[in-house]
Amino acid sequence: MKKLLATALFSFAAACGDDSGLTDDISDDTDQSTDESTDNDDQTEIDAPPGVTVVEVAGGDISTDTRWTANNEYHLKGYVFVTAGTLTIEPGTVIKGDNGSALAITKEAKLNAVGTATAPIVFTSNKADPNPGDWGGVVMLGKGPINVTGGVNNVEGFATEFGDRIQYGGGASPAPAHDCGKLKYARIEYAGFLLSPDNELNGLTLGGCGTATDIDYVQVHLGQDDGVEVFGGTVNLKHIVISQADDDSLDWDRGWTGKAQFVVIQQKVGRGDKGIEADNSNNDNDLTPRSAPEIWNLSMIGSDGSAADAQGGLHLRRGTAGKISNAIVAYFPKFAVDVDGASSVGQFGSSLTVKNTYFVKAAAASAIWPTGFDVGSSGTENDGGFNEATQIGGDATNKLDIDVRLTAPKSTTAPNWMPMAGSPVLSGCGTPPAGLDTTATFCGAMGADDWTAGWTAFPE
């Protein structure tokens, strides 16, 4: 194995004769970055496979078109910001993050990370004994609309000293079709960490990304905070697996109005908070643009743990709207769905709906079902008496406590979310709107096709 220091990165690009004609432009703060690269939280790094060259990427800026290739293994040694041009990552490339590192694509740049089902791109920990929170994850920022005064905000998880590198939103002239780039057939493992309370990095963070952004076939596994968090924008998501996050699996706020189809959420005993935590704005619940995504073909699998487990299913709060359809919400011990707060209750029935959804209780919830439908995250109600069991459970399109007959939905090492033959979820659900796969008239993330096969992984 050949190992190059961050200070040798320029000469490496030239020596390899990269036929792309692209080179790396890293900030010249190499002395500090090289010193920091030796600190990996006192844990052993993993050696690259034979024949693979390790390229250490110092914290700083990439400001020209750059290509990362599958014959190299890239080790992030700090916060790496792509500030201009496009970072292209080839199929099969492995990127490993040190403690205190992250990859951030600013709103003046793009990511072009397109793997394949047989050669996914893998973002993972650089520790031999990896754990959630080993590194900071992937951040993509754009110029789409957000519901923050002035239309620009700093993304969570970074100190303010990084200035416009961490800003997202289009200001007075937002661009709903902004292109943050492509992330396809990719896994993000062991990411996310807390900078300060309510200020953390997630596995995948999307801030102000627009409809031209392509997020498809992405897994976030064993993240310390949220799996995927979407801050405003209009970005669409497809074929997403969020497995065993420490906090919420899918989190949105700041006015997200995109669509998501084919989404799997899985939690495990002792880990995780909400399957979905949905907000409009915590400062002013009625700011516009109001969060109002459409979520189709969703499988949410809780741990089926004890009644003391904090896990809840759909937590729709702080003024969010949105339409959820063709879903399975199963085995969440605390609650299945909670419409929380007067502002979200005010959206219900028109801009906020839950339809064509199977709700399957956790074993520990048997004594409180369907009352368990209507318990907020704090164990108290602030929704003016809104009754989820009546309003959602009483909807004829929704089904309560019917065996959905999935193959192995709760396995944490070899899960299988495919419906078995004869499963009631295989047909009879809603027809997705134009722009989505309109043939997916089944409930849950999968019908006859296991689209997770080959490129996902579930290390413990």
C-alpha positions as CSV (number, residue, x, y, z in Angstrom):
1,M,0.0,0.0,0.0
2,K,1.3,3.4,-1.0
3,K,0.3,6.3,1.3
4,L,0.6,9.9,0.3
5,L,0.3,12.9,2.7
6,A,-2.1,15.7,2.0
7,T,0.8,18.0,1.1
8,A,1.6,15.7,-1.8
9,L,-1.8,15.8,-3.3
10,F,-1.0,18.0,-6.2
11,S,2.0,15.9,-7.3
12,F,-0.1,12.8,-6.9
13,A,-2.7,14.0,-9.4
14,A,0.0,14.8,-11.9
15,A,1.9,11.6,-11.4
16,C,-1.1,9.4,-11.9
17,G,-1.7,10.9,-15.3
18,D,-5.5,11.2,-14.7
19,D,-6.9,11.2,-18.2
20,S,-9.8,13.3,-17.1
21,G,-7.6,16.4,-17.2
22,L,-8.9,17.4,-13.8
23,T,-6.8,18.3,-10.8
24,D,-7.4,18.9,-7.1
25,D,-7.2,22.4,-5.6
26,I,-6.9,22.1,-1.9
27,S,-6.5,25.1,0.3
28,D,-2.9,25.9,1.3
29,D,-3.4,25.4,5.0
30,T,-1.5,22.2,4.7
31,D,0.7,22.4,7.8
32,Q,-2.3,22.6,10.1
33,S,-4.2,19.9,8.2
34,T,-1.2,17.5,8.2
35,D,-0.8,17.9,12.0
36,E,-4.5,17.2,12.5
37,S,-4.4,14.1,10.2
38,T,-2.5,12.2,12.8
39,D,-5.3,12.5,15.3
40,N,-7.9,9.8,14.6
41,D,-9.4,9.7,18.1
42,D,-6.6,7.2,19.2
43,Q,-8.1,4.4,17.1
44,T,-6.5,2.3,14.4
45,E,-7.2,3.2,10.8
46,I,-8.0,0.5,8.2
47,D,-5.4,-0.2,5.6
48,A,-6.5,0.0,2.0
49,P,-6.7,-3.2,0.0
50,P,-3.6,-4.3,-1.9
51,G,-3.1,-2.3,-5.1
52,V,-5.2,0.6,-3.8
53,T,-3.5,3.9,-3.2
54,V,-4.5,6.0,-0.2
55,V,-5.0,9.7,-0.9
56,E,-5.3,11.9,2.2
57,V,-7.5,14.9,1.6
58,A,-6.7,17.7,3.9
59,G,-9.4,19.9,5.3
60,G,-10.0,22.9,3.1
61,D,-11.4,23.9,-0.3
62,I,-11.7,22.1,-3.6
63,S,-12.3,24.9,-6.1
64,T,-11.8,23.3,-9.5
65,D,-13.3,20.3,-11.4
66,T,-11.9,17.3,-9.6
67,R,-12.2,13.5,-10.1
68,W,-11.8,10.8,-7.4
69,T,-11.1,7.4,-9.0
70,A,-11.9,3.9,-7.8
71,N,-8.2,2.8,-7.9
72,N,-7.7,5.2,-4.9
73,E,-9.1,5.3,-1.4
74,Y,-9.7,8.9,-0.2
75,H,-9.3,9.7,3.5
76,L,-10.9,12.9,4.7
77,K,-8.7,14.6,7.3
78,G,-11.0,17.5,8.1
79,Y,-13.9,19.5,6.7
80,V,-13.6,19.4,2.9
81,F,-15.6,22.0,1.1
82,V,-16.2,21.9,-2.7
83,T,-16.5,25.6,-3.4
84,A,-16.6,25.7,-7.2
85,G,-16.7,23.2,-10.1
86,T,-17.8,19.6,-9.9
87,L,-16.4,16.8,-7.7
88,T,-16.8,13.6,-9.7
89,I,-16.6,10.3,-7.9
90,E,-16.3,7.1,-9.9
91,P,-18.3,4.0,-9.3
92,G,-16.7,1.7,-6.6
93,T,-14.7,4.5,-5.0
94,V,-14.3,4.4,-1.2
95,I,-14.1,7.5,0.9
96,K,-13.2,7.2,4.6
97,G,-13.7,10.0,7.1
98,D,-11.6,10.7,10.2
99,N,-13.2,12.1,13.3
100,G,-14.0,15.7,12.7
101,S,-14.2,15.4,8.9
102,A,-17.1,15.9,6.5
103,L,-17.6,16.4,2.8
104,A,-19.7,19.5,2.0
105,I,-20.8,20.6,-1.5
106,T,-21.5,24.3,-1.4
107,K,-24.2,26.0,-3.4
108,E,-21.6,27.3,-5.9
109,A,-20.5,23.7,-6.7
110,K,-21.9,20.3,-7.7
111,L,-21.4,16.7,-6.8
112,N,-21.4,14.0,-9.5
113,A,-21.2,10.8,-7.5
114,V,-22.9,8.1,-9.5
115,G,-22.1,4.5,-8.6
116,T,-23.8,1.3,-9.9
117,A,-25.7,-1.6,-8.2
118,T,-22.5,-3.7,-8.5
119,A,-20.0,-0.9,-7.7
120,P,-21.6,1.5,-5.2
121,I,-19.7,4.5,-3.9
122,V,-19.1,4.1,-0.2
123,F,-18.6,6.8,2.4
124,T,-17.6,5.3,5.7
125,S,-15.5,5.5,8.8
126,N,-11.7,5.4,8.8
127,K,-11.6,3.4,12.0
128,A,-10.9,-0.3,12.3
129,D,-13.6,-0.6,14.9
130,P,-16.2,1.8,13.5
131,N,-19.1,3.4,15.4
132,P,-21.8,5.9,14.7
133,G,-20.5,9.4,14.7
134,D,-17.0,8.6,13.6
135,W,-17.2,11.3,11.0
136,G,-19.5,14.0,9.8
137,G,-21.2,12.7,6.6
138,V,-22.2,14.3,3.3
139,V,-23.7,17.8,2.9
140,M,-25.2,19.2,-0.3
141,L,-26.2,22.9,-0.4
142,G,-28.2,24.8,-3.0
143,K,-30.1,27.9,-3.9
144,G,-33.6,26.7,-3.6
145,P,-36.4,28.4,-1.7
146,I,-36.4,28.1,2.1
147,N,-38.7,29.7,4.7
148,V,-36.0,31.7,6.6
149,T,-36.2,35.5,6.6
150,G,-33.9,36.7,3.9
151,G,-34.0,33.4,2.2
152,V,-30.5,32.3,3.3
153,N,-29.4,30.2,6.3
154,N,-26.4,28.5,7.8
155,V,-26.7,24.7,7.7
156,E,-26.4,22.9,11.0
157,G,-23.3,21.2,12.2
158,F,-20.7,23.7,11.3
159,A,-19.2,26.7,13.2
160,T,-20.1,30.1,11.8
161,E,-16.5,30.8,11.0
162,F,-16.9,28.9,7.7
163,G,-18.9,31.8,6.4
164,D,-20.7,31.4,3.0
165,R,-19.3,27.9,2.6
166,I,-22.1,26.7,4.9
167,Q,-25.0,28.9,3.6
168,Y,-27.9,27.5,1.7
169,G,-31.0,29.1,0.1
170,G,-31.4,31.4,-2.8
171,G,-32.0,34.7,-1.0
172,A,-34.4,37.1,-2.7
173,S,-34.2,35.1,-5.9
174,P,-34.5,31.4,-5.1
175,A,-34.0,28.8,-7.8
176,P,-36.5,26.0,-7.3
177,A,-34.7,24.0,-10.1
178,H,-31.2,24.4,-8.6
179,D,-28.9,21.5,-9.3
180,C,-26.8,20.4,-6.3
181,G,-25.6,17.4,-8.4
182,K,-26.1,13.6,-8.3
183,L,-25.7,11.1,-5.6
184,K,-26.7,7.6,-6.8
185,Y,-25.9,4.1,-5.7
186,A,-24.1,5.3,-2.7
187,R,-23.8,4.2,1.0
188,I,-23.0,6.6,3.9
189,E,-22.0,4.7,7.0
190,Y,-21.2,5.7,10.7
191,A,-21.6,9.4,10.0
192,G,-23.1,12.4,11.9
193,F,-22.1,14.1,15.1
194,L,-23.3,16.7,17.5
195,L,-21.6,20.2,17.4
196,S,-23.9,21.6,20.1
197,P,-27.6,21.0,21.1
198,D,-29.8,21.1,18.0
199,N,-26.8,21.7,15.9
200,E,-25.5,18.5,14.4
201,L,-24.4,16.8,11.2
202,N,-26.4,13.9,9.8
203,G,-25.6,11.1,7.4
204,L,-26.9,13.0,4.4
205,T,-27.8,16.7,4.8
206,L,-29.6,18.5,1.9
207,G,-30.1,22.2,2.3
208,G,-31.9,24.2,-0.4
209,C,-31.4,21.7,-3.2
210,G,-33.7,22.0,-6.2
211,T,-35.5,19.7,-8.5
212,A,-32.5,19.2,-10.8
213,T,-30.7,17.4,-8.0
214,D,-30.7,13.6,-8.4
215,I,-30.7,11.6,-5.1
216,D,-31.5,8.0,-6.0
217,Y,-30.4,4.6,-4.5
218,V,-28.8,6.0,-1.3
219,Q,-28.4,4.2,2.0
220,V,-27.5,5.9,5.3
221,H,-26.5,3.3,7.9
222,L,-25.8,3.6,11.6
223,G,-25.7,7.4,11.7
224,Q,-25.3,9.1,15.1
225,D,-27.9,11.8,14.4
226,D,-30.6,11.8,11.7
227,G,-30.2,9.6,8.7
228,V,-31.3,12.1,6.1
229,E,-32.3,15.7,6.9
230,V,-33.8,18.0,4.3
231,F,-33.7,21.8,5.0
232,G,-36.1,23.4,2.5
233,G,-35.7,23.3,-1.2
234,T,-37.6,21.2,-3.7
235,V,-35.3,18.2,-4.1
236,N,-36.8,14.8,-4.8
237,L,-35.7,11.5,-3.3
238,K,-36.0,8.0,-4.7
239,H,-34.9,4.5,-3.5
240,I,-33.7,5.6,0.0
241,V,-32.7,3.2,2.8
242,I,-32.2,4.7,6.3
243,S,-31.1,1.9,8.6
244,Q,-30.6,2.1,12.4
245,A,-30.1,5.8,12.9
246,D,-29.5,7.1,16.4
247,D,-32.0,9.9,16.1
248,D,-34.7,10.5,13.5
249,S,-34.5,8.6,10.3
250,L,-36.0,11.1,7.9
251,D,-36.2,14.7,9.1
252,W,-37.5,17.8,7.2
253,D,-38.0,21.4,7.9
254,R,-37.5,25.0,6.6
255,G,-40.1,24.5,3.8
256,W,-39.2,21.3,1.9
257,T,-41.7,20.8,-0.9
258,G,-40.2,18.0,-2.9
259,K,-41.3,14.4,-3.4
260,A,-40.0,11.0,-2.2
261,Q,-40.8,7.6,-3.5
262,F,-39.6,4.1,-2.4
263,V,-38.2,4.8,1.1
264,V,-37.3,2.3,3.7
265,I,-36.8,3.3,7.3
266,Q,-35.6,0.7,9.9
267,Q,-34.8,1.2,13.6
268,K,-33.4,-1.2,16.1
269,V,-33.8,-1.9,19.8
270,G,-32.1,0.8,21.9
271,R,-31.5,3.2,18.9
272,G,-33.5,5.8,17.2
273,D,-36.2,8.4,18.0
274,K,-38.8,9.1,15.3
275,G,-39.1,7.3,12.0
276,I,-40.1,10.7,10.4
277,E,-39.8,14.0,12.3
278,A,-41.5,16.6,10.1
279,D,-41.4,20.4,10.8
280,N,-42.2,23.5,9.0
281,S,-40.4,26.0,11.2
282,N,-39.7,25.9,15.0
283,N,-39.5,29.7,15.1
284,D,-42.8,30.5,13.3
285,N,-44.9,27.4,12.5
286,D,-46.7,29.2,9.6
287,L,-43.8,30.6,7.6
288,T,-43.9,30.1,3.9
289,P,-43.0,28.2,1.8
290,R,-44.6,25.7,4.1
291,S,-43.0,22.2,4.3
292,A,-45.3,20.1,2.2
293,P,-43.5,17.1,0.6
294,E,-45.3,14.1,-0.9
295,I,-44.1,10.7,0.3
296,W,-45.2,7.6,-1.6
297,N,-44.3,4.0,-1.1
298,L,-42.8,4.2,2.3
299,S,-41.9,1.3,4.7
300,M,-41.2,2.3,8.3
301,I,-40.1,-0.5,10.6
302,G,-39.7,0.2,14.3
303,S,-37.8,-2.0,16.7
304,D,-40.8,-3.7,18.2
305,G,-39.1,-3.0,21.6
306,S,-40.5,-2.3,25.0
307,A,-43.0,0.3,25.9
308,A,-40.1,2.3,27.5
309,D,-38.5,2.6,24.1
310,A,-38.6,6.2,22.7
311,Q,-39.3,5.2,19.1
312,G,-42.3,6.8,17.4
313,G,-43.5,6.6,13.8
314,L,-44.7,9.7,12.0
315,H,-44.3,12.9,14.1
316,L,-46.0,15.6,12.1
317,R,-45.5,18.9,13.9
318,R,-44.6,22.6,13.9
319,G,-46.8,23.6,11.0
320,T,-45.8,20.9,8.5
321,A,-48.1,20.0,5.7
322,G,-47.5,17.0,3.4
323,K,-49.1,14.0,1.9
324,I,-48.1,10.5,2.8
325,S,-49.6,7.6,0.9
326,N,-49.0,3.9,0.1
327,A,-47.1,3.4,3.4
328,I,-46.5,0.8,6.0
329,V,-45.9,2.0,9.6
330,A,-45.0,-1.0,11.8
331,Y,-43.7,-1.9,15.2
332,F,-43.1,1.5,16.8
333,P,-43.6,1.1,20.5
334,K,-44.4,4.7,21.5
335,F,-46.8,5.8,18.8
336,A,-47.7,5.2,15.2
337,V,-48.6,8.8,14.2
338,D,-48.9,12.1,16.0
339,V,-50.2,15.3,14.5
340,D,-48.6,17.7,16.9
341,G,-49.6,21.3,17.4
342,A,-52.4,23.6,16.3
343,S,-50.6,24.7,13.1
344,S,-50.2,21.2,11.7
345,V,-53.7,20.2,12.9
346,G,-54.9,23.2,10.8
347,Q,-53.4,21.7,7.7
348,F,-54.9,18.3,8.3
349,G,-57.5,17.0,5.7
350,S,-56.3,19.3,2.9
351,S,-52.6,20.0,2.9
352,L,-51.7,17.3,5.4
353,T,-53.0,13.7,4.7
354,V,-52.1,10.1,5.6
355,K,-53.8,7.7,3.3
356,N,-53.5,4.1,1.9
357,T,-51.3,3.2,4.9
358,Y,-51.1,0.0,7.0
359,F,-50.4,0.6,10.7
360,V,-49.1,-2.5,12.5
361,K,-48.7,-2.2,16.3
362,A,-45.6,-3.1,18.3
363,A,-46.0,-6.0,20.7
364,A,-45.5,-3.5,23.6
365,A,-48.3,-1.3,22.3
366,S,-51.0,-3.9,22.6
367,A,-52.4,-2.5,25.8
368,I,-52.7,1.1,24.4
369,W,-53.8,0.4,20.8
370,P,-55.4,2.4,19.2
371,T,-54.9,5.0,22.0
372,G,-51.2,4.7,21.2
373,F,-52.0,6.3,17.9
374,D,-52.4,9.6,19.8
375,V,-49.4,10.1,22.1
376,G,-46.9,12.9,21.3
377,S,-43.2,12.7,21.7
378,S,-43.3,14.3,25.1
379,G,-46.2,12.1,26.3
380,T,-48.5,15.1,26.3
381,E,-51.0,16.5,23.8
382,N,-51.0,20.0,22.5
383,D,-53.2,19.5,19.4
384,G,-56.6,20.8,20.8
385,G,-58.1,17.4,21.1
386,F,-57.3,16.2,17.6
387,N,-57.8,12.4,17.6
388,E,-55.5,10.6,15.3
389,A,-57.2,7.2,15.9
390,T,-60.5,8.8,14.5
391,Q,-59.1,11.1,11.9
392,I,-56.4,8.7,10.4
393,G,-57.3,5.3,11.8
394,G,-60.9,5.9,10.8
395,D,-60.0,6.7,7.2
396,A,-61.3,3.8,5.1
397,T,-58.1,3.8,3.0
398,N,-56.0,3.1,6.1
399,K,-55.7,-0.3,7.7
400,L,-55.0,-1.0,11.4
401,D,-53.2,-4.0,12.8
402,I,-53.3,-6.3,9.7
403,D,-50.3,-8.6,9.2
404,V,-48.5,-7.1,6.2
405,R,-46.4,-10.3,5.7
406,L,-43.0,-8.8,5.0
407,T,-40.2,-11.3,4.6
408,A,-37.7,-10.3,7.4
409,P,-38.3,-6.6,8.1
410,K,-36.8,-6.5,11.6
411,S,-33.5,-8.3,11.0
412,T,-30.7,-5.8,11.5
413,T,-28.0,-7.8,9.7
414,A,-29.9,-9.3,6.7
415,P,-33.2,-7.5,6.5
416,N,-35.7,-8.2,3.7
417,W,-38.6,-5.8,3.2
418,M,-40.2,-7.7,0.3
419,P,-43.9,-8.7,0.8
420,M,-44.4,-12.4,0.8
421,A,-46.8,-14.1,-1.6
422,G,-50.4,-13.2,-0.6
423,S,-49.4,-10.1,1.3
424,P,-52.3,-7.6,1.4
425,V,-50.0,-4.7,0.6
426,L,-49.1,-6.0,-2.9
427,S,-52.1,-4.3,-4.5
428,G,-55.1,-2.0,-4.0
429,C,-53.3,1.1,-2.8
430,G,-53.2,4.6,-4.3
431,T,-51.9,5.6,-7.7
432,P,-48.9,7.9,-7.4
433,P,-49.1,11.2,-9.3
434,A,-47.4,12.1,-12.5
435,G,-43.7,12.6,-12.1
436,L,-43.4,9.5,-9.9
437,D,-43.7,5.8,-10.8
438,T,-47.4,5.6,-11.3
439,T,-47.3,1.8,-11.5
440,A,-46.4,1.5,-7.8
441,T,-50.0,0.9,-6.6
442,F,-48.7,-1.2,-3.7
443,C,-48.3,-0.1,-0.1
444,G,-44.7,0.0,1.2
445,A,-41.4,0.6,-0.4
446,M,-41.4,-2.7,-2.4
447,G,-43.7,-4.6,-4.6
448,A,-42.2,-7.3,-6.8
449,D,-38.8,-5.8,-7.1
450,D,-36.1,-5.8,-4.4
451,W,-34.3,-2.6,-5.4
452,T,-32.0,-2.8,-2.4
453,A,-30.3,-6.0,-3.6
454,G,-26.5,-5.8,-4.3
455,W,-25.6,-2.3,-3.3
456,T,-26.8,-2.0,0.3
457,A,-24.9,-3.4,3.4
458,F,-25.7,-3.7,7.1
459,P,-22.5,-4.0,9.1
460,E,-23.0,-4.0,12.9
